Amino acid sequence: MTKTSFKGNKSFLPSKVCVVCKKEMTWRKSWAKNWQSVKYCSDACRNKKIS
């Protein structure tokens, strides 16, 4: 039986790639409400975006 809820193992969490630095970012609780619209891993990458 495989559990898919978070139990301290980040491999079960969804992840995305930052559009600026191409690093993988793992889901965070603070992003729960807007995970679909998250594009940047940090404020620094958000400031470097190409308009």
Biotite code that builds the C-alpha atoms (Angstrom):
import biotite.structure as struc

atoms = struc.array([
    struc.Atom([0.000, 0.000, 0.000], chain_id="A", res_id=1, res_name="MET", atom_name="CA", element="C"),
    struc.Atom([1.465, 3.350, -1.071], chain_id="A", res_id=2, res_name="THR", atom_name="CA", element="C"),
    struc.Atom([0.477, 6.513, 0.770], chain_id="A", res_id=3, res_name="LYS", atom_name="CA", element="C"),
    struc.Atom([0.461, 9.727, -1.242], chain_id="A", res_id=4, res_name="THR", atom_name="CA", element="C"),
    struc.Atom([0.096, 12.181, 1.642], chain_id="A", res_id=5, res_name="SER", atom_name="CA", element="C"),
    struc.Atom([3.067, 14.090, 2.999], chain_id="A", res_id=6, res_name="PHE", atom_name="CA", element="C"),
    struc.Atom([4.730, 12.294, 5.902], chain_id="A", res_id=7, res_name="LYS", atom_name="CA", element="C"),
    struc.Atom([8.103, 14.060, 5.904], chain_id="A", res_id=8, res_name="GLY", atom_name="CA", element="C"),
    struc.Atom([9.176, 12.639, 2.539], chain_id="A", res_id=9, res_name="ASN", atom_name="CA", element="C"),
    struc.Atom([9.384, 15.322, -0.167], chain_id="A", res_id=10, res_name="LYS", atom_name="CA", element="C"),
    struc.Atom([9.247, 12.754, -2.970], chain_id="A", res_id=11, res_name="SER", atom_name="CA", element="C"),
    struc.Atom([5.455, 12.664, -2.536], chain_id="A", res_id=12, res_name="PHE", atom_name="CA", element="C"),
    struc.Atom([5.068, 16.434, -3.002], chain_id="A", res_id=13, res_name="LEU", atom_name="CA", element="C"),
    struc.Atom([4.397, 17.931, -6.438], chain_id="A", res_id=14, res_name="PRO", atom_name="CA", element="C"),
    struc.Atom([7.176, 19.978, -8.005], chain_id="A", res_id=15, res_name="SER", atom_name="CA", element="C"),
    struc.Atom([7.735, 22.470, -10.830], chain_id="A", res_id=16, res_name="LYS", atom_name="CA", element="C"),
    struc.Atom([10.708, 24.055, -12.586], chain_id="A", res_id=17, res_name="VAL", atom_name="CA", element="C"),
    struc.Atom([11.385, 27.772, -12.107], chain_id="A", res_id=18, res_name="CYS", atom_name="CA", element="C"),
    struc.Atom([11.012, 29.596, -15.442], chain_id="A", res_id=19, res_name="VAL", atom_name="CA", element="C"),
    struc.Atom([14.056, 31.813, -14.741], chain_id="A", res_id=20, res_name="VAL", atom_name="CA", element="C"),
    struc.Atom([16.761, 29.654, -13.125], chain_id="A", res_id=21, res_name="CYS", atom_name="CA", element="C"),
    struc.Atom([15.389, 26.225, -14.174], chain_id="A", res_id=22, res_name="LYS", atom_name="CA", element="C"),
    struc.Atom([15.760, 24.807, -10.651], chain_id="A", res_id=23, res_name="LYS", atom_name="CA", element="C"),
    struc.Atom([13.187, 22.361, -9.374], chain_id="A", res_id=24, res_name="GLU", atom_name="CA", element="C"),
    struc.Atom([10.942, 23.797, -6.673], chain_id="A", res_id=25, res_name="MET", atom_name="CA", element="C"),
    struc.Atom([8.870, 21.594, -4.389], chain_id="A", res_id=26, res_name="THR", atom_name="CA", element="C"),
    struc.Atom([5.347, 22.447, -3.283], chain_id="A", res_id=27, res_name="TRP", atom_name="CA", element="C"),
    struc.Atom([5.116, 24.565, -0.144], chain_id="A", res_id=28, res_name="ARG", atom_name="CA", element="C"),
    struc.Atom([2.138, 24.966, 2.156], chain_id="A", res_id=29, res_name="LYS", atom_name="CA", element="C"),
    struc.Atom([2.218, 28.735, 1.575], chain_id="A", res_id=30, res_name="SER", atom_name="CA", element="C"),
    struc.Atom([1.650, 28.062, -2.162], chain_id="A", res_id=31, res_name="TRP", atom_name="CA", element="C"),
    struc.Atom([-1.346, 25.761, -1.569], chain_id="A", res_id=32, res_name="ALA", atom_name="CA", element="C"),
    struc.Atom([-3.987, 28.268, -2.724], chain_id="A", res_id=33, res_name="LYS", atom_name="CA", element="C"),
    struc.Atom([-2.152, 29.384, -5.879], chain_id="A", res_id=34, res_name="ASN", atom_name="CA", element="C"),
    struc.Atom([0.097, 26.441, -6.846], chain_id="A", res_id=35, res_name="TRP", atom_name="CA", element="C"),
    struc.Atom([-1.221, 26.522, -10.431], chain_id="A", res_id=36, res_name="GLN", atom_name="CA", element="C"),
    struc.Atom([0.057, 30.077, -10.929], chain_id="A", res_id=37, res_name="SER", atom_name="CA", element="C"),
    struc.Atom([3.481, 29.717, -9.207], chain_id="A", res_id=38, res_name="VAL", atom_name="CA", element="C"),
    struc.Atom([6.255, 30.300, -11.775], chain_id="A", res_id=39, res_name="LYS", atom_name="CA", element="C"),
    struc.Atom([9.253, 31.522, -9.784], chain_id="A", res_id=40, res_name="TYR", atom_name="CA", element="C"),
    struc.Atom([11.181, 29.889, -6.941], chain_id="A", res_id=41, res_name="CYS", atom_name="CA", element="C"),
    struc.Atom([12.023, 33.153, -5.181], chain_id="A", res_id=42, res_name="SER", atom_name="CA", element="C"),
    struc.Atom([11.585, 36.915, -5.192], chain_id="A", res_id=43, res_name="ASP", atom_name="CA", element="C"),
    struc.Atom([15.044, 37.203, -6.765], chain_id="A", res_id=44, res_name="ALA", atom_name="CA", element="C"),
    struc.Atom([13.917, 35.139, -9.777], chain_id="A", res_id=45, res_name="CYS", atom_name="CA", element="C"),
    struc.Atom([10.644, 37.074, -9.978], chain_id="A", res_id=46, res_name="ARG", atom_name="CA", element="C"),
    struc.Atom([12.682, 40.307, -10.217], chain_id="A", res_id=47, res_name="ASN", atom_name="CA", element="C"),
    struc.Atom([14.922, 38.835, -12.960], chain_id="A", res_id=48, res_name="LYS", atom_name="CA", element="C"),
    struc.Atom([11.996, 37.783, -15.189], chain_id="A", res_id=49, res_name="LYS", atom_name="CA", element="C"),
    struc.Atom([11.960, 38.877, -18.789], chain_id="A", res_id=50, res_name="ILE", atom_name="CA", element="C"),
    struc.Atom([8.869, 40.960, -19.512], chain_id="A", res_id=51, res_name="SER", atom_name="CA", element="C"),
])
